[in-house]
Amino acid sequence: MSITVDDRGVSFQEIYQSVEKKAYYQKLITLVSIGGILLYFVFSIIQFDLGSISRKWSPDRASRLFLDTYAHKDHVVMNWKDTSKISVNFEGDYRYQYPSFPEWLERIGDGKDIAILTFNSGSKAIFRDDKIIFEQSKSEDRKFIFGIGNNGKPYAEAYDNDGNEKDLPNWIRVTESKVEVRPSLYERIQIYKRKVEVHRYEFGWKYFWFDFFSPLKDYSLPEALSLIFSNERIEPDKTNFELVFSEISDNEQWMHGTVLFSILETLLMAVLGTLLASLLGLPLAFLAAYNITPFKFVRFSLRRLFDMLRGIDMIIWCLIFVRSFGPGLFTGIFAIAFTDTGTLGKLMSEAIENADNKQQEGVKSTGASTILQHRFGIIPQIMPVFISQSLYYLESNTRGAVILGAMGAGGIGLQLLGAIRTGNDFENVGYMAVLIVLLVTVMDQMSAFLRRFLIGIEKN
Amino acid sequence: MSQNAITIESLEENLKVLARQRAIYSVLFIGAIIFIVVSGVGVANQYNAGSFTRGVENFFDYPADLFSDAFEAGWGWFGIVLSFIPALFETFSAAVFSTVVGASIALILCPLATINLSPNQVTVQIVRRTFDILRSFPELVFALILLYLMGKSIVPAIIAVTLHTIGAMGKLFSEAIENIDMKPVDGLKSVGASWYQIICFAVYPQVLPLVLSYSLLRLEINVRASTILGFVGAGGIGAYLTASLQWRYGDEVLAIMFLLVATITALDYFSSYVRHKLIGKISA
């Protein structure tokens, strides 16, 4: 016996069953789709050989590289043959040799010790004629001795406080030709058959404002800026103002002038590309809208032109333009302008077609000409869409211009590619990455501000 | 009567002042744009490797070269096109994989980034800032560093694109979640559902069509991105494109360009078709 719910004779039981069935199917669909995604993951992991990440990824190299982005190092090199000469080079570059010892390296004239190097952590490396003594300042207070044995091979020994020999810790690696000591990220000692090389890391970017050869290298930035107001000239043939700014922009290591100019190039590429696209796209969009242009042929061909400009990707336009304009700004500008003329043209012609025609009729009723009808009937309606779309494209094109730069259009993208390819200037890579993120963020904020300012408060 | 006349006159006066102001602003605005364009083109011309006029003259040379090369290849050109399909598939599936992974992670994280649902406001800020950072780093920077670290393969490109996708999608999804109807959430709360149950049964069903449509849009973007990353050394069809460009094999370059344009256009049409269907579902 069933309980009749309504006149049609649908029973409560049936409704309950149908609801239950529906819920069951929904559950099934969810489970199947989640299962499908998981299956796809497994397939992809096999296809892309994602297991190889763990093999290729060396945490050592990565951490050293990351360290290089925010720290700098000095190399101290001593030859076993001529231990009287110890050279100290900034970043190990032969050109950047310190004329005298820095304060953390103390030369000792007499006795067995030649020099004492103090690391940032307080640990000490004592250079001697035939060995290096490394004293750790950590709680264990242990002592290590490295040197070249009688057989000509480098050796390592560890002692505790009482002078008893102990096992080597795992951060000392001894091979046939080399002893590698890395007690912490900031300290590194390498003992070779011919020489010993000590790397002393320190936090921060050194010589950021003034490079190694600059007459101002010992000044901090505020000190240098206050020099501008003093009358004493450091270089007789230049005013201090000129000197400070030329030294900053010609900084050999950080290349502030070049990098800033590249940033401006990238920005110019994005701004000009977007501007050209919107200046071309808007009139073309009018011609492609059916309520403006009566000629079907014009509309059809413009639509296909938009499709073509949009469909051929920015990368491909970039490759074509690189051939005709050579590597440089025009390539980027035109690649952006061509792609976005297509996109903006399509979007705007749709917006024009969707515009309310009551306004236009109102203007028409006052006896205005066709052009005035469009000017006061349609343009005010599509202007907010146009402005906000153009600004959105400006944002995304700023990112795009960085990428186009790496593909041959110049600007900061090319600089970044160069810095990464050389592989040893990771502080420059970090610096440029920070600048790129800043550029993108500033452009985002600015376009959001302009949108609010020009078209009032947005929906949210 | 006289009062009225004064009002109208003063109104007209006002209107004139406003119109003049407007005209001044318009002229300034147009002047600024012209200034930017002219000076920008000047600067660009100065620092460009080739000159502008010569570039315009030569514009059709390269496409003409490509087409004549392809024409010389004759029917064999279609064979070349087919031979690049495996590479295209590699790039495409890399894009699909990073879109799926990125969207899944973003979908899991984004309830934490919305003010109306998150368990506490500190997580909202943390997750949002993470999204911002991931979004504002161009994929290229990530990819170049990872390529340097891991050697040339498509894996760095996948990681870079995935990270960027998480940032971009996370922001969009959390905005979508902020705008949902809160009634189902309240309903579930009233019967004592847990936070996890609320998210699963009141939040996700509401945003699912939007999530799918954004993901399709993102897939399109990611196909382009992984092609570009291939170009700088991450494998796939981008790598073949670099090689063919350097060897100046016009027929191969044209074949790859054709495949790329065809893929992107097909994706464009497919995604706009599906999105219209999905959005129709939302409004229905």
HADDOCK unambig.tbl for C-alpha pairs under 7 A between the chains (distance, minus, plus):
assign (segid A and resid 48 and name CA) (segid B and resid 155 and name CA) 6.92 0.50 0.50
assign (segid A and resid 50 and name CA) (segid B and resid 155 and name CA) 6.86 0.50 0.50
assign (segid A and resid 56 and name CA) (segid B and resid 150 and name CA) 5.33 0.50 0.50
assign (segid A and resid 57 and name CA) (segid B and resid 149 and name CA) 7.00 0.50 0.50
assign (segid A and resid 57 and name CA) (segid B and resid 150 and name CA) 5.72 0.50 0.50
assign (segid A and resid 62 and name CA) (segid B and resid 149 and name CA) 6.65 0.50 0.50
assign (segid A and resid 268 and name CA) (segid B and resid 40 and name CA) 6.77 0.50 0.50
assign (segid A and resid 272 and name CA) (segid B and resid 37 and name CA) 6.37 0.50 0.50
assign (segid A and resid 272 and name CA) (segid B and resid 40 and name CA) 6.98 0.50 0.50
assign (segid A and resid 311 and name CA) (segid B and resid 261 and name CA) 5.87 0.50 0.50
assign (segid A and resid 311 and name CA) (segid B and resid 264 and name CA) 6.80 0.50 0.50
assign (segid A and resid 311 and name CA) (segid B and resid 265 and name CA) 5.68 0.50 0.50
assign (segid A and resid 312 and name CA) (segid B and resid 261 and name CA) 5.45 0.50 0.50
assign (segid A and resid 313 and name CA) (segid B and resid 261 and name CA) 6.83 0.50 0.50
assign (segid A and resid 316 and name CA) (segid B and resid 257 and name CA) 6.95 0.50 0.50
assign (segid A and resid 320 and name CA) (segid B and resid 62 and name CA) 6.70 0.50 0.50
assign (segid A and resid 323 and name CA) (segid B and resid 62 and name CA) 6.56 0.50 0.50
assign (segid A and resid 324 and name CA) (segid B and resid 55 and name CA) 4.70 0.50 0.50
assign (segid A and resid 324 and name CA) (segid B and resid 58 and name CA) 5.30 0.50 0.50
assign (segid A and resid 324 and name CA) (segid B and resid 59 and name CA) 5.15 0.50 0.50
assign (segid A and resid 325 and name CA) (segid B and resid 50 and name CA) 5.22 0.50 0.50
assign (segid A and resid 325 and name CA) (segid B and resid 51 and name CA) 6.62 0.50 0.50
assign (segid A and resid 325 and name CA) (segid B and resid 52 and name CA) 6.59 0.50 0.50
assign (segid A and resid 325 and name CA) (segid B and resid 55 and name CA) 4.43 0.50 0.50
assign (segid A and resid 326 and name CA) (segid B and resid 49 and name CA) 5.32 0.50 0.50
assign (segid A and resid 326 and name CA) (segid B and resid 50 and name CA) 4.96 0.50 0.50
assign (segid A and resid 327 and name CA) (segid B and resid 48 and name CA) 6.67 0.50 0.50
assign (segid A and resid 327 and name CA) (segid B and resid 49 and name CA) 5.74 0.50 0.50
assign (segid A and resid 328 and name CA) (segid B and resid 47 and name CA) 6.86 0.50 0.50
assign (segid A and resid 328 and name CA) (segid B and resid 48 and name CA) 4.41 0.50 0.50
assign (segid A and resid 328 and name CA) (segid B and resid 49 and name CA) 5.83 0.50 0.50
assign (segid A and resid 329 and name CA) (segid B and resid 44 and name CA) 5.35 0.50 0.50
assign (segid A and resid 329 and name CA) (segid B and resid 48 and name CA) 5.84 0.50 0.50
assign (segid A and resid 330 and name CA) (segid B and resid 44 and name CA) 6.29 0.50 0.50
assign (segid A and resid 330 and name CA) (segid B and resid 48 and name CA) 6.80 0.50 0.50
assign (segid A and resid 399 and name CA) (segid B and resid 138 and name CA) 6.30 0.50 0.50
assign (segid A and resid 403 and name CA) (segid B and resid 140 and name CA) 6.53 0.50 0.50
assign (segid A and resid 433 and name CA) (segid B and resid 141 and name CA) 6.89 0.50 0.50
assign (segid A and resid 437 and name CA) (segid B and resid 136 and name CA) 5.76 0.50 0.50
assign (segid A and resid 437 and name CA) (segid B and resid 137 and name CA) 5.80 0.50 0.50
assign (segid A and resid 440 and name CA) (segid B and resid 136 and name CA) 6.31 0.50 0.50
assign (segid A and resid 441 and name CA) (segid B and resid 136 and name CA) 6.66 0.50 0.50
